[in-house]
């Protein structure tokens, strides 16, 4: 047989002929076929997805596997990325590989099993090779995940998960391996199977039948939970399996050290289970005082209130059983005095009050330790503790409260563009690998323009390794053009133009078709940035610019007027034609806050005698723009800001994209879904209109509000940058931060807290209005008070208790007023009244969930800052019956305000 015969069968896509021809080939014949197969593979890579030649892929996949002689080469061929979506069926591959030696097949299957999941090596292929080789089953992630999927998939044809597992010859080895695979418990087929198709039930039942070693399962679950780092879903699965195994007392007892570790460091749900196991031993006296003290110290240090409360309850039961342990246990209880939750502090203090009399007089050290810990209590509880312990405060006079706010950020000057193409290539690589900031982006963009003007060939050579593998370098030209017609993708469009991977007509048409209205709410800002990038991409190929006029002077994006005049003078001397979009961006960036500097620069600009000089002079002496006319719009839980027309941007001397930026912004018109979801792009917009953050905030406010209302991520990491932007802030910036305080993810709320504190440090935070906004949003229940409480507590803990209280002082009345429908009764009493009991008594209004938490934060802020006064509607909560958290914290806040 000749190599040509096999290759012709591959070209025709005849997989069956390939199997027949490969059968019985010698190694020499196999090697002779490979050059033509590699050449064909190379050719197919460049073919479009819909090309008829693509049908050859499965046959090529099988032929290459048959003709490679080394196991490593076969593994590389089978797992090749270019053939991932059109592989030969697993039975075909097993057929062409079945005549190899068992040791060779053993080597191959383990190489395939070590491939990453993204290689998508079929499990059926690997398991078939294991059967042929008679080798040990691989236990890699790729193999085990494939096996688990195969077990679940097989049930759709016949049988069940437990039935398929029961018949598996490698059951024990693969189940043992499950405990070593990251996030295997988060798989949907483990989490959502029911009955006989439930993996947890199946493994538990197989352990009862003796097909699985029960100890292996228990040790695997405990070890997996001890390892930590898993997702909530993953931990839930292994905790559920452990619970389902229903450990005997002996099995639990021999793992006490493990339960101790889990209660201290595991996620809350796992720690709670370990805590309950240890509690049984503690109450039976088998845990011992030393271990109970060690366990309690670790749990009481945790932030979760539920765990800490449970531990205090356990300690209370132990103290009640054996009062003689008070001297050893009460100092441990006192460790909860430093907990951030005042309810926890009070529970601990009550325990101390109840049992301090059980501490023998000779154990003075224990009393001193408790007294020292009392200093961590909130002021109200601290005085109570000192009275119980019979000690004085030790303070001659209270220290005056001092608000701590972060330093006000200062703008920095941009460094010059990189001098050499090698340095520029490094910066381009760094920028492509991360979002970068405004300064890095502008320096790099200016560097590309400068070096393209000096020596484009040298620049392209230096950038070659950097852009190798970029998406536009490998895609079909038609697809690349389409992508760049829709969006410049930041620096990508300039790089693609330098390498001639995008047609000039696409760049020209995109620049010429800029509309003056329409699109989404982001179009005005995005259009200015996009037009400038397309212009730069066009000019580096057609008429290279010596440098960019609009490169900022400062990290905020602003440009000094004298510097722009000097750049225009250089353009005049070089005879260079300014880019229209670049010059328009320069005008938007030039600083006009200093009248003297503007007038001086205007005089110098007129002396240039160029149209751009005259336009700059006119722009500099015109009245500096004030904040745009704004109006608020409310629709359900959305508080949005609309912006009126900006007349100074409607001049015909501006290109269409700038005139569009000056059009009125109507939030409830235009497209609601668009491509401007990336907050790294939003940071660039701040540099489009430096000094005017309200214009940017108004355009992203809808995204942020939607992110909170629909519990999705929506670019909240942008908020600190927005707060640091120079210029006057107003309603739009404030509402962006307010929505961020109610975001779902903790990291998003932290970003909003950073922004809040920066605005406060700059003196640009209207705390009264911010609080009112928070209160109005919290009443709608779309912005959850529990999240707000966590965010404000974080802000306060930095030392900004005064600012945090000022916000809450304005927010709480809106929530407390909701209690005015009726008052007087606990939740239990309310239920009785609803069923006919308690006649003649008004039913208490149901408080907003999380209001008690907000009151707790407010009380701490007041106690720390020394604020005094009254809070409207606070009595509606404080005068309710019962001892709920709402009532307790309302009374605490009222007392603190009245001191």
Phi, psi and omega in degrees: 000138178265157178299327182298323180298316179294316182296322178297320177296322178294314180301323180282354180074023182271085182297322179298319178295324179299316179298316181295314182292326182284341183296122177081010180293146173279165179298323180296319179294322178298312182297326181294333181280338190296320181304315181290324178294320178295320179297319178295320179298318178298319180294319181295330180300327182272356181281142176300160185300324184271007182294142177300334181295341181298338181295346181282348188302309181301319178294321178296319179301313181291319182295318179296320178296325182285327189266341174290140184259338180264144181299320180296318180293321178296318179298317178298319181293311182299320184267012181302136184296326184289341180251012186298326186265352181223058182280161170287148178301148182304318179299326178294315180295320178297323180296314183284342180260353189293344181270007180277164180291147180305318180296322179295317179294323176301313178300316183296312185295325178287328174294317179295321182292336179274355177293151179293163180302327182296342178288342176054047175288125184297135177296322181300325177293312183295316181293325177295320179292326176298317179296317181294320184280337184063032185261173175296142182287136176293150178237031178283169180298317181299316182289315185292318177295320177297319178298316181296320178294321179296317179299315180291322182290327182295336182291338179288334179277311180192149175085195183223172177300312182294325178292320179293321178294319182299329182271351186287127182289341182249028186306308187298313183295319185284324176294319177301321180291336180307324186287352181255358184264124182298134173058023179293330180287343180278355180296139184296327182290338174279319188284329191246003177292151182235152174057232181290348178261009179270123185296320180297315177298317184298314182294321179296316181293320180293329175292322178293327180281351180086004178282339176235147180282116182301319181296323178298318180295315181295311179298323179296316179297312182296316180297320180297317180290325178293328183297324178071179177085353181280164177288168178300317180296319180296314179297322181297320181295312184286328174292321177296320178294318179298317179294320181296330179290345174050070185300142174286168180299321179295319180295324177287322184294321182288354180243028182301319180299324178292317179298324178299314181295319181293320180294334182275320193236346185285163173304161191306313184295320179290317179299323179297320178295313179299321180297319180293324177295314181293329180299321179298317179292323180295318182287337176273356180082006183272345181282323180086151184296321183298313180291323178297319178295316180297314180297315183296318179301321180288316183290319182292344178278344183286153181279341185291120183297321183299316179295317182294317179298318179298322180292321178294322176297317178299314180297324177297319179294319179295317179296324179291322179292320186221084181302340182293347180274001185302319182298329180271325188269328183297322174299329176289317177303321182295343176297336178285352177298335182267004180294147183291339181269121184290334176295320176296316178304316182292321177301315180296319180295320178298322179295319177295315179302322185288329189240004182296333178290344180276353179279120181300149181301328183288345180269060182296328182298323179296317178296320179295322179295319178294318180297320178296320181292335181298340178296340181274352180290159173296154187309317181296315180287331181296317179296321179295319180294318181296326177292318180295320183276350178071037178236156178270165181293331180079003179253126179292317177205144182294144179285143178294137181289139178232120180289134178248119179235155181293155177297147179289125181294140179250138178292151178239154179284144175288140173287154177298159177299151180306139185283325184246158179293331179294315178296320180296318179300321178297318181289323176299316180299317180295321182290323178292331182278345181213169181293324184069178177244183182300317183298312181298317181297313184291321178297317182292318179298316178296322178297319178298319180294314182298314184284332173294328178287323183284308185200091184295322181298317178296323179295314181298320179297317181292328183275350183310306180296332183289318185269356179301126180090358176296151187302322183283346179279342185246342183283162176296144182307320181297321179291320179298314179301317181296318180297314183284340174291326181279321184203142180287340182057048178055232184292343187303321184292325178291317179295317179297324178292318178302324181266010176055042178260001175227138184287145179298326181297326177295315180296318182292314182295319181296324179289327186277340188262016183295120179281163179263353179204177178088184182083202180267178182292343181273351192302324182300311181286315181297325182296321180295314180294315182296318182297321180293318179295318179294323178295316178298316180298324179288318185287330180294340178263331189251313184212078188305138177275147178292327177190175180265139178285328190268004178303125186294157171276325188242158181296342178282348182103353182280156186232128180289136184298320179297325179291322178293322177299317180297322179293319178296325178295319177296317176303317181297316182292326180277349184071027182274144179266117180297147172285135184296314180292322179295318179292320177298318177297322178299318179297319179295333184268340188295137182284135178232016183285336181257103183302320182295315179295323180293317180295318179296317180292326179295319178298314180294325180293320179297324182293346179292329180071027179241155178303321180293323177296317179295319180294320178296317180300316179299318181293321184290326183269352176290158179300131178297138184293140173272181176297142181295155176295129185236156173216149182261145176230135179237131176220100185064233181275005183265122171250106185242165182237133177249150187239136179281182181293147177252094187302327184294344180260006183265004180296141179294344178287344176274147175291166185303323184294328178286321178297325177296322177300329181277355179288157179300146177256113178248109189297330186264014173241168180083179184290138177267341179237130183208186184266002186267055183263350186274118183290345174294329175289324178300324179297324177295327182295329177299329179276349175289319179232066182300145181085000182226064184297337180297326180296324179283314183300320180298331183274340179254355183299321180296321179297316183292319179296320179294324178298327179279314185295321182260008177056047177238161174286139184211042173077030181292342177296347178287339189299316178301321178296320178298318181292329181278347183298140180290157178109166183285133177258163182207216188296319184294314178298316182299315181293326175302315181291319180299315177297322179299327180294341178253017182293159184287314187276138180302322181293331177288319177296323179297321177297320178293322177298315177303315180296318179301314183290324177296315179298320179296317180296328180276356182073024183243022179250116173277090187295325180298312182288324177299317178296318178298319178299315179299315180298316180295321180289322181295326179297329180288345182073357175284327173257110192280128181303328180297322178290319178299317181300316179297318181294314181292324176298320178298316179299316182295321184295344176283353183110005182259051181295325180294315178296316180299317179294321180300321178293313182293326179300327178273335183276319189298320180305327179295323180280320180293328180297336179293346179276358189282356179291341180173159180208163175103083176155145174278176179297322178295319178295321178301321181294318179298319180297321181294333181267005177113349178278166176064045183296145177084001181249132181294139178283134181290138177293141179287122181288155175296134181298127180099357180296322178298323179294319178297320178295325178296316178296318179298318181297317179297319179298318180293316180297322182284321186270344181077020180293151181224166177129197181240155177237119181306138175070006180295326181297332179300329178269317185292332183268004176290154178282161174099185182228035178294167179299322179302310183293315181301313183286330176295318178293321178297318180294318179298319179294319181294322180290336184266353183298000000 
